[in-house]
Amino acid sequence: EEPATELVAVPDVSGEPEQAAVRNLTDAGFVVQSYAVCSGSLFDEEAAVGTTRQVVRVGAASVSGEEEIVGLDGVVVEELPAATRLDVKVFNGLPCRAD
C-alpha cells in the first residue's frame, strides 16, 4: 500500500472537455468535482461549452485565494499528494461581463 503522502504528476487537462478532464485527474489519483464558470478568454476563442478553464485546489476561502493547479496555459503545479481534492472549472458558454 502506498503512503498517503505519495506525490503524483498533475495531468495537463487545460482545454479538455469536462468528462475527459475529470476522468484524467481521477485516474491520476485526485478527488475531483467540476462546476461551470464564465470565461471571457474562452468565449473569445469560441470554445465549446464544457471546455476546462482551470483546475484549483479545494479549500480556498475566496476565489482570490485559490491555488491554481492547471491554468489556461497548462500545468502550474507539477505534482500534488494523491487524493488531493480538486475543482475543475468548466466553461458555461458565457463571458463574465457584458461589453
ABEGO torsion letter per residue (X at the ends): XBBAABBBBBBBABGBBAAAAAAAAAAAGBBBBBBBBBBAAAAAAGBBBGBBABBBBBGBABAAABBBABBAAEBABABBBBGBBBBBBBBAGBBABBX
